[in-house]
Amino acid sequence: MTDVSFLYGSDQVRVKIPERNFLGLLDAKPVKGVTNPSKTVSEAILNPIDSPKLSEIAKPGHSAAIVVDDHTRGLPCHLLINPLVEQLQEAGVKEKDITIIFGTGTHRATTLEEQQNLLCDVSCRDHQVVVHSCDAKDLVHIGTTSYGTEVEINRRFYDADLHLLTGDIGYHYYAGFGGGRKSVLPAVSGRATINKNHGMLTDEKASTGNLEGNPIHLDMTEAAKLARTDFIVNFVRNTHKEIVAAYAGDLEQAFLKGAKFADSLGRVEIKEKADIVITSSGYPKDINLYQGTKAMVHALGAVREGGVLIALLECREGIGNQVFEEWAHQYPSFDELSHQIQTNFIMGGHKIFYMAQGAKRVHQYLISNLDPQELEQFYYVTPFKSVESALDAAFDQVGHDSTVWAMPHGTDVLPST
């Protein structure tokens, strides 16, 4: 037997896989985290890509808005904010004129405790903190993209003299990669803006790890330009959530360079798809089913047609999105969901669409804290209490000589044949 450790919430679950069935681990390249993350980020800011230095962009008396990721990403915001604030202050920007905006997109509001945990030792104590709401009444319309997206953004972000974006770069299953322009759309955009953009996810080029001709990515980039983005700071992390590289400067070029590096770490070439793939993502990426489906979508690329995908997703906060839940109940077939996505897209509905799409190809098994009866009836999965029972059932389903890939960091890895 081969022991493999999988993430489940904040815990780890060890799974015994028969050696005769085990094809191996699908994991990102093992790159060590940098020894001094703050120094790495500072050096990136001081040596920007295709951009003047931040100290040259900022002027005395300027106000600045810094967008940071919300609670669903678990990003150590202080590592990005502290060196940014230092550069802003050197240029004459006062602490009281700096606003930190949690870019929640359509997610729930970040709680005060979560804000404190994410910001932790931010050195700027006189800053203002804002949690974005995509349904706010004072959103500002800033223009229309070539894709017809009416762009509305957070007023506090719009009103600032300087517009700064932070975050991490990793795979995203229809934007290609997270990071860069996503800190405007969806992070600080209005609900209608987000829905219009994400409604293009059925386009074949709107896929994980692809930016070439990807309409969602290109539309997001146009929106971030309309928002007058001045400077970005992004980093890439390994599967242990350690920073391995930082990129700063131009909205497009810094992001593209970071995405290329992230892809070099996470894309895994496989010679064959397996009969069974076991995947997980861990907290906060499995905080709810809405977030956890990302690992499932990635893992599908390693499962043969008619095979079994086993996902360990704790989902401590339940389903995680009202529209996701409503669509699961209202549109009980793939064809109905596909029609709704193309004609009446609402952010959240795409998650159940992906689950239905996966179920057309493979059998989907899920270990979680969610109600088993509801999962089986509405979410295109077969629930199990343990990964051992799920694996036994998978062998019964596709044969006891079946091959198995293990993919314990599902959101960080992109299998490619």
C-alpha positions as CSV (number, residue, x, y, z in Angstrom):
1,M,0.0,0.0,0.0
2,T,1.0,3.6,-0.7
3,D,0.1,6.2,1.9
4,V,-1.0,9.6,0.5
5,S,-1.9,12.6,2.6
6,F,-4.8,14.7,1.5
7,L,-6.0,18.1,2.8
8,Y,-9.4,18.3,4.4
9,G,-10.3,21.7,5.9
10,S,-7.5,22.4,8.3
11,D,-6.7,18.7,8.8
12,Q,-5.0,16.0,6.8
13,V,-6.4,12.6,5.9
14,R,-4.1,9.7,5.0
15,V,-5.3,7.3,2.3
16,K,-3.9,3.9,1.6
17,I,-3.8,3.2,-2.2
18,P,-2.8,-0.3,-3.4
19,E,0.5,-0.1,-5.1
20,R,-0.6,-2.1,-8.1
21,N,-3.3,0.5,-8.8
22,F,-1.3,3.7,-8.0
23,L,0.0,5.7,-10.9
24,G,1.5,8.4,-8.7
25,L,1.1,11.9,-7.4
26,L,0.0,14.8,-9.6
27,D,1.5,17.8,-7.8
28,A,3.1,21.1,-8.6
29,K,6.9,21.3,-8.9
30,P,8.5,21.4,-5.4
31,V,9.8,24.9,-5.2
32,K,11.0,26.2,-1.8
33,G,9.5,29.4,-0.4
34,V,11.8,32.4,-0.3
35,T,13.5,33.0,3.0
36,N,12.4,36.6,3.4
37,P,9.0,37.2,1.7
38,S,8.9,40.9,2.7
39,K,12.3,41.5,1.0
40,T,11.2,39.6,-2.1
41,V,8.0,41.7,-2.4
42,S,9.9,45.0,-1.7
43,E,12.5,44.2,-4.4
44,A,9.8,43.5,-6.9
45,I,8.2,46.9,-6.1
46,L,11.5,48.7,-6.4
47,N,12.2,47.0,-9.7
48,P,8.8,47.1,-11.5
49,I,8.1,45.5,-14.8
50,D,7.4,47.9,-17.7
51,S,6.4,50.6,-15.2
52,P,7.8,53.7,-13.5
53,K,8.6,53.1,-9.8
54,L,5.7,53.6,-7.4
55,S,7.7,56.4,-5.8
56,E,7.6,58.2,-9.1
57,I,3.9,57.6,-9.8
58,A,2.7,58.7,-6.3
59,K,2.8,62.4,-5.4
60,P,2.5,64.3,-2.1
61,G,-1.1,64.8,-1.2
62,H,-2.3,61.8,-3.3
63,S,-4.9,59.4,-1.9
64,A,-4.4,55.7,-2.6
65,A,-6.7,52.7,-2.7
66,I,-5.2,49.2,-2.3
67,V,-7.3,46.2,-3.2
68,V,-6.6,43.0,-1.3
69,D,-8.0,39.5,-1.6
70,D,-10.8,38.5,0.7
71,H,-11.2,35.6,3.2
72,T,-11.6,32.9,0.5
73,R,-8.0,33.2,-0.5
74,G,-6.2,33.2,2.8
75,L,-3.6,35.6,1.5
76,P,-1.1,37.2,3.9
77,C,-2.0,40.7,2.9
78,H,0.5,42.4,5.1
79,L,3.4,41.1,3.1
80,L,2.1,43.1,0.1
81,I,0.7,46.1,1.9
82,N,3.6,47.0,4.2
83,P,6.2,47.6,1.4
84,L,3.5,49.4,-0.7
85,V,2.8,51.7,2.2
86,E,6.5,52.4,2.7
87,Q,6.9,53.4,-0.9
88,L,3.7,55.6,-0.8
89,Q,4.9,57.4,2.3
90,E,8.3,58.0,0.8
91,A,6.5,59.7,-2.1
92,G,4.5,61.9,0.3
93,V,1.2,60.0,0.6
94,K,-0.1,60.2,4.2
95,E,-1.4,57.1,6.1
96,K,-4.8,58.6,6.6
97,D,-5.2,58.9,2.8
98,I,-4.6,55.2,2.2
99,T,-7.7,53.0,1.9
100,I,-7.5,49.2,2.0
101,I,-10.4,47.6,0.1
102,F,-11.3,43.9,0.5
103,G,-12.2,42.8,-3.0
104,T,-15.1,40.4,-2.3
105,G,-16.7,40.3,-5.7
106,T,-19.9,38.5,-5.1
107,H,-18.7,36.7,-2.0
108,R,-20.1,37.5,1.5
109,A,-18.6,40.4,3.4
110,T,-15.3,39.7,5.1
111,T,-15.8,39.7,8.9
112,L,-13.8,42.0,11.3
113,E,-12.0,38.9,12.7
114,E,-11.1,37.8,9.2
115,Q,-9.9,41.3,8.3
116,Q,-7.7,41.3,11.4
117,N,-6.3,37.9,10.6
118,L,-5.5,38.8,7.0
119,L,-4.0,42.2,7.7
120,C,-2.3,41.0,10.9
121,D,0.9,43.2,11.3
122,V,0.2,45.8,8.7
123,S,2.4,48.7,9.7
124,C,0.0,51.4,8.5
125,R,-2.3,51.9,11.6
126,D,-4.0,55.1,10.4
127,H,-5.4,53.6,7.2
128,Q,-9.1,53.1,6.4
129,V,-10.5,49.7,5.7
130,V,-13.5,49.1,3.3
131,V,-15.3,45.8,2.4
132,H,-16.6,46.0,-1.1
133,S,-20.3,45.2,-1.8
134,C,-21.2,44.3,-5.4
135,D,-24.7,45.6,-4.6
136,A,-23.7,49.0,-3.2
137,K,-25.9,51.9,-4.2
138,D,-23.0,54.2,-5.0
139,L,-21.1,52.2,-7.6
140,V,-19.6,54.3,-10.3
141,H,-20.1,53.5,-14.0
142,I,-16.7,54.0,-15.8
143,G,-17.4,52.8,-19.3
144,T,-18.1,49.8,-21.5
145,T,-15.7,47.2,-22.8
146,S,-15.5,45.9,-26.3
147,Y,-17.4,42.9,-25.1
148,G,-20.3,45.0,-24.1
149,T,-19.7,44.8,-20.4
150,E,-21.0,47.9,-18.6
151,V,-18.3,48.4,-15.9
152,E,-19.4,49.6,-12.5
153,I,-16.8,49.8,-9.7
154,N,-16.5,50.6,-6.0
155,R,-16.7,54.4,-5.4
156,R,-13.9,54.5,-2.8
157,F,-11.6,52.8,-5.4
158,Y,-12.8,55.2,-8.1
159,D,-12.4,58.3,-6.0
160,A,-8.7,57.6,-5.1
161,D,-5.9,59.3,-7.0
162,L,-3.9,56.0,-7.1
163,H,-5.3,52.6,-7.9
164,L,-3.2,49.7,-6.6
165,L,-4.0,46.0,-7.0
166,T,-2.5,43.1,-4.9
167,G,-3.1,39.4,-4.8
168,D,-1.6,36.1,-5.8
169,I,-1.4,34.4,-9.2
170,G,-2.7,30.9,-9.6
171,Y,-5.0,28.8,-11.9
172,H,-8.5,29.9,-12.4
173,Y,-10.9,27.7,-14.3
174,Y,-12.4,30.2,-16.7
175,A,-10.3,33.4,-16.3
176,G,-7.2,31.3,-17.0
177,F,-5.3,32.6,-14.0
178,G,-6.2,34.6,-10.9
179,G,-4.3,37.8,-10.0
180,G,-3.7,41.1,-11.9
181,R,-6.9,42.4,-13.5
182,K,-9.2,40.2,-11.4
183,S,-8.6,42.6,-8.5
184,V,-10.9,45.0,-10.4
185,L,-13.3,42.6,-12.1
186,P,-14.7,40.9,-10.2
187,A,-13.1,42.0,-6.9
188,V,-14.4,45.6,-6.7
189,S,-17.1,45.5,-9.5
190,G,-20.9,45.5,-9.5
191,R,-23.0,42.4,-9.7
192,A,-24.3,43.1,-13.2
193,T,-20.7,43.8,-14.4
194,I,-19.5,40.5,-12.9
195,N,-22.5,38.5,-14.4
196,K,-21.9,39.9,-17.9
197,N,-18.2,39.0,-17.8
198,H,-18.6,35.6,-16.3
199,G,-21.5,34.8,-18.7
200,M,-18.8,34.1,-21.3
201,L,-17.5,31.0,-19.5
202,T,-19.1,28.6,-22.0
203,D,-16.6,29.9,-24.6
204,E,-14.1,27.1,-25.3
205,K,-11.2,29.5,-24.7
206,A,-12.4,30.4,-21.3
207,S,-10.5,27.6,-19.6
208,T,-8.0,26.9,-16.8
209,G,-4.5,28.1,-17.6
210,N,-5.4,29.7,-20.9
211,L,-5.2,33.5,-21.6
212,E,-4.8,33.4,-25.4
213,G,-8.1,34.6,-26.8
214,N,-9.9,34.1,-23.5
215,P,-12.8,36.5,-23.6
216,I,-13.2,36.6,-19.8
217,H,-9.5,37.5,-19.3
218,L,-9.5,40.1,-22.1
219,D,-12.7,41.7,-20.8
220,M,-11.3,41.8,-17.3
221,T,-8.2,43.5,-18.6
222,E,-10.2,46.1,-20.4
223,A,-12.2,46.8,-17.2
224,A,-9.0,47.2,-15.1
225,K,-7.7,49.7,-17.7
226,L,-11.0,51.7,-17.5
227,A,-10.5,51.7,-13.8
228,R,-7.1,53.5,-14.3
229,T,-5.0,50.8,-12.6
230,D,-1.7,52.4,-11.7
231,F,0.4,49.6,-10.3
232,I,0.0,45.9,-9.3
233,V,1.8,43.7,-6.8
234,N,1.2,39.9,-7.1
235,F,3.0,36.9,-5.9
236,V,3.1,33.2,-6.7
237,R,2.9,30.6,-3.9
238,N,3.8,26.9,-3.7
239,T,1.5,24.2,-2.4
240,H,2.6,25.0,1.2
241,K,1.3,28.6,0.7
242,E,4.8,29.9,0.8
243,I,5.8,32.8,-1.5
244,V,8.2,31.7,-4.2
245,A,8.2,34.9,-6.4
246,A,6.8,38.4,-6.6
247,Y,5.9,40.5,-9.6
248,A,5.1,44.3,-9.6
249,G,4.5,47.1,-12.0
250,D,2.4,47.2,-15.2
251,L,-1.2,45.8,-15.0
252,E,-0.6,43.5,-18.0
253,Q,3.1,42.8,-18.2
254,A,3.7,42.1,-14.5
255,F,0.7,39.8,-14.4
256,L,1.6,37.9,-17.6
257,K,5.2,37.3,-16.4
258,G,3.8,36.0,-13.1
259,A,1.2,33.8,-14.8
260,K,3.9,32.2,-17.0
261,F,5.9,31.3,-14.0
262,A,2.9,30.0,-12.1
263,D,2.0,27.8,-15.1
264,S,5.5,26.4,-15.2
265,L,5.0,25.2,-11.6
266,G,1.5,23.8,-11.8
267,R,1.1,22.3,-15.2
268,V,1.7,18.6,-15.1
269,E,2.0,16.5,-18.3
270,I,0.5,13.1,-17.9
271,K,0.9,10.1,-20.3
272,E,-2.5,8.6,-19.5
273,K,-5.7,9.5,-17.7
274,A,-6.6,7.3,-14.7
275,D,-9.7,5.3,-14.0
276,I,-9.9,7.0,-10.6
277,V,-8.5,10.4,-9.4
278,I,-8.6,11.5,-5.7
279,T,-8.3,15.2,-5.0
280,S,-8.6,17.8,-2.3
281,S,-7.7,21.5,-1.7
282,G,-7.8,22.3,2.1
283,Y,-8.9,25.4,3.9
284,P,-9.8,28.0,2.9
285,K,-10.2,26.6,-0.6
286,D,-12.7,24.1,0.6
287,I,-14.4,26.5,3.0
288,N,-17.6,25.8,1.0
289,L,-18.7,23.9,-2.0
290,Y,-18.7,27.1,-4.1
291,Q,-14.9,27.3,-3.6
292,G,-14.2,23.6,-3.5
293,T,-15.5,22.9,-7.0
294,K,-12.3,24.4,-8.4
295,A,-10.3,21.3,-7.3
296,M,-12.9,19.1,-9.0
297,V,-12.7,20.9,-12.3
298,H,-8.9,20.7,-12.4
299,A,-9.0,17.0,-11.5
300,L,-11.4,16.1,-14.3
301,G,-8.5,16.6,-16.7
302,A,-6.8,13.5,-15.3
303,V,-9.9,11.2,-15.2
304,R,-10.8,9.0,-18.2
305,E,-14.3,9.1,-19.6
306,G,-16.6,7.0,-17.4
307,G,-14.1,7.0,-14.5
308,V,-14.4,8.2,-11.0
309,L,-13.5,11.5,-9.4
310,I,-13.2,11.4,-5.6
311,A,-13.1,14.8,-3.9
312,L,-12.4,15.6,-0.2
313,L,-13.9,19.0,0.5
314,E,-14.8,19.9,4.1
315,C,-17.3,22.7,3.2
316,R,-17.5,24.0,6.8
317,E,-19.6,27.0,5.6
318,G,-22.0,24.9,3.6
319,I,-22.8,25.5,-0.1
320,G,-21.5,29.0,0.0
321,N,-23.6,30.9,-2.5
322,Q,-27.4,31.4,-2.7
323,V,-27.6,31.4,-6.5
324,F,-25.5,28.2,-6.7
325,E,-28.0,26.6,-4.3
326,E,-31.1,28.0,-6.1
327,W,-30.0,26.9,-9.6
328,A,-29.2,23.4,-8.3
329,H,-32.8,23.1,-7.2
330,Q,-34.5,24.9,-10.1
331,Y,-32.6,23.5,-13.1
332,P,-32.2,19.7,-12.6
333,S,-30.5,18.9,-15.9
334,F,-27.3,19.9,-17.8
335,D,-29.3,21.1,-20.8
336,E,-31.4,23.5,-18.6
337,L,-28.3,24.8,-16.8
338,S,-26.5,25.3,-20.1
339,H,-29.4,27.3,-21.5
340,Q,-29.5,29.5,-18.4
341,I,-25.8,30.2,-18.5
342,Q,-26.0,31.4,-22.1
343,T,-29.3,33.4,-21.8
344,N,-29.7,34.5,-18.2
345,F,-26.4,34.2,-16.4
346,I,-26.3,35.0,-12.7
347,M,-23.1,34.8,-10.8
348,G,-23.1,31.6,-8.8
349,G,-25.1,29.5,-11.2
350,H,-21.9,28.5,-13.1
351,K,-20.8,26.3,-10.2
352,I,-23.7,23.9,-10.6
353,F,-23.2,24.0,-14.3
354,Y,-19.6,22.8,-13.9
355,M,-20.7,20.0,-11.6
356,A,-23.4,18.9,-14.1
357,Q,-20.8,19.1,-16.8
358,G,-18.4,16.9,-14.9
359,A,-21.2,14.3,-14.2
360,K,-21.7,13.9,-17.9
361,R,-18.1,12.6,-18.1
362,V,-17.4,10.8,-14.9
363,H,-18.9,9.5,-11.6
364,Q,-18.3,12.2,-8.9
365,Y,-17.9,11.1,-5.3
366,L,-17.7,13.6,-2.5
367,I,-16.6,13.5,1.1
368,S,-17.8,16.6,3.0
369,N,-19.7,18.0,5.9
370,L,-22.8,18.6,3.7
371,D,-26.1,16.9,3.9
372,P,-25.8,13.6,1.9
373,Q,-29.4,13.5,0.8
374,E,-29.3,17.0,-0.7
375,L,-25.9,16.4,-2.3
376,E,-27.2,13.3,-4.1
377,Q,-30.4,14.9,-5.2
378,F,-29.2,18.2,-6.4
379,Y,-25.4,18.4,-6.8
380,Y,-24.5,15.6,-9.2
381,V,-22.3,13.8,-6.7
382,T,-22.5,10.6,-4.7
383,P,-21.8,11.4,-1.0
384,F,-19.5,9.2,1.2
385,K,-18.6,9.4,4.9
386,S,-15.0,8.5,4.3
387,V,-12.5,8.4,1.5
388,E,-11.9,4.7,2.2
389,S,-15.5,3.9,1.5
390,A,-15.5,6.1,-1.6
391,L,-12.3,4.4,-2.9
392,D,-13.9,0.9,-2.3
393,A,-17.0,2.0,-4.2
394,A,-14.9,3.4,-7.0
395,F,-13.1,0.1,-7.4
396,D,-16.5,-1.7,-7.5
397,Q,-17.6,0.9,-10.1
398,V,-14.8,0.7,-12.6
399,G,-12.9,-2.4,-11.6
400,H,-10.4,-3.6,-9.0
401,D,-7.5,-3.3,-11.5
402,S,-8.3,0.4,-12.0
403,T,-5.5,2.9,-12.1
404,V,-5.4,5.8,-9.5
405,W,-3.9,9.3,-9.6
406,A,-3.6,11.2,-6.3
407,M,-4.0,15.0,-6.6
408,P,-3.8,16.4,-3.0
409,H,-3.5,20.1,-4.1
410,G,-6.3,20.2,-6.6
411,T,-6.5,23.9,-7.1
412,D,-2.8,24.3,-7.7
413,V,-2.3,21.6,-10.3
414,L,-3.4,21.4,-14.0
415,P,-3.1,18.0,-15.5
416,S,-2.3,18.1,-19.2
417,T,-2.2,15.3,-21.8
